Amino acid sequence: MKIVLYIVLGLLALCLLLLLAAVIRTLLTPARRSEWTPRRDPEREAAYAEKLARMVRCETVSAKGEIRREKFLAFHGVLAELFPLVHEKLEKTEIDGALLYRWPGASAERPLVLMAHQDVVPAEGEWTHGHFSGDIDEEGRIWGRGSADDKSSLMTIFQAVEELLADGFIPPQDVYISSSNTEEVGGDGCPKLVAELEKRGVKPYLVNDEGGAVTADPMAGIHGHFAMLGILEKGQGNLLISARSRGGHSSYPAKNSPIARLSRFVCDIEKHNPMRSVITPQLKTMLENMGAYGPFHFRLLFGNLWLFGPLLIRLMPSLSPQAAALLRTTVAFTMQSGSDGCNVLPQEATLTLNLRYMPHQNREESNAIIRKLAQKYDLEVKIIDEYDACEPVRTDTPAFRLLTDTVREVFPGLPLVPYVMTGGTDARHYQRICGTCVRFCPIVYGPDQMKGMHGLNEYVDAYSLPGAVDYYQALIRNNK
Ligand SMILES: [Zn+2]
């Protein structure tokens, strides 16, 4: 009995010691603050806002299955008007509305690819400004679908090149502008551009796409601006789950109907999440980097993952769905169907799942878990489409350093946080031909932009545009 007591006491003392070590370690590490604030430049802001507004007014909604090329050709006309030198000096290739420009540099050894998509998601509901108004208000906000996602990025890429061309600048390395018109629908615009580059034998040194941004207040409790650099993109799969029966009249329903079985399946996944939560090395880097800028308890928890990792794995899912999505493959229930009549039992009911795969539990393993559960409720599983999570971007390469050095040069005092993205981008198509595809759009995104993208009242602040132009120019210059 005594031995057990000693063991318990010993373990307790060890826990206290470890806790004490973590607290002392945190107290000895000074709290950090993000020092960067946007530099104002009213003249440039106004000129850039006008150009972006023109691009927003040109509606470029993409729809699955039917990409109307004429719509994008009209947009290309606007681009040619706004950026005449780009269109005079660069080699332009258009593939079904997707655009690829090559700016020949002094060398073709380490090509740089700057990406931003032309298409936008549909705009619905009541907005304070028209869906595609391109209104510029007194505070210098440019309103309309696409202003933040992703035309501000596209505009500043073109503007950066336009200004360098006006100065007679020759880039040290080849520069490509790659702009798909099907990003929002996961279409083949970007894959066609990648195939074109592959055909030409081009192996990009660095690809810079949207994803992360100069994010204001990225997490509750963490204030200021941060350069969020997307280095890990989850995979995605859509699965059709179906339940069958003999159907029949609804006046004498039998038990275990297709809808009842599907419902139990859904409840099971919601209640006992079957996916494995892990703090990946990329998430660890993200938490440590960001935690250093938070209050004491953040610094204690995120700065000592060796001790609090298992606790965080339990805590994070209850903080927010976004926090949960950083840890594991997610399962979302997106579409459902039953019979065609109110009084008809369905012979088949279906449910669509949207999965976002983590590298530690990719499609094969995740889908196997779903299949096993489906079997339990006598359901069939059909894969509609799927792709695995991307290889995480390595942060110890010269190409990644080129990007981070440029961020530091253009945004002094802005903390850098490599992060795990929960959404998808076109950059994943480039991973086949490029090892360093970083998702970072140098535009300031605050909570309003996060809500506005794909939501209501999308707008972007004109003050974030000059910094973005400077960033793209510096990146082109620095790629020597
Ligand atoms: Zn986008």
Boltz pocket constraint, residues with backbone or C-beta under 6 A from the ligand:
constraints:
  - pocket:
      binder: B
      contacts: [[A, 117], [A, 149], [A, 150], [A, 183], [A, 210]]
      max_distance: 6.0
